[in-house]
Amino acid sequence: MEKKEIFDKVSAIVADHFDIDRAKITDDLNLKTDLDADSIDFVEFVLEVEDAFGATIDDDEAEKLSTIGEVVDYIYDHQAK
């Protein structure tokens, strides 16, 4: 899957989960500061991403993900080749 496809899926999850206009979602959007996500919101988001991509994101790795671009890169780098 290409990064654009991953970005589109992640954007859809963010738009739905955080009730934000998809047009405002960029690579630089910070999940914790820009979206005011608390730890529960973030865990729920990670679980949704895992379900959408059939992936597992280690808790330690998830803590390092703060922007949409970082989430996209992580999924891209860890997808089954």
Secondary structure, DSSP 8 states (H G I E B T S, - for coil): --HHHHHHHHHHHHHHHHT--GGG--TT-BTTTTS---HHHHHHHHHHHHHHHT----HHHHHH--BHHHHHHHHHHHS--
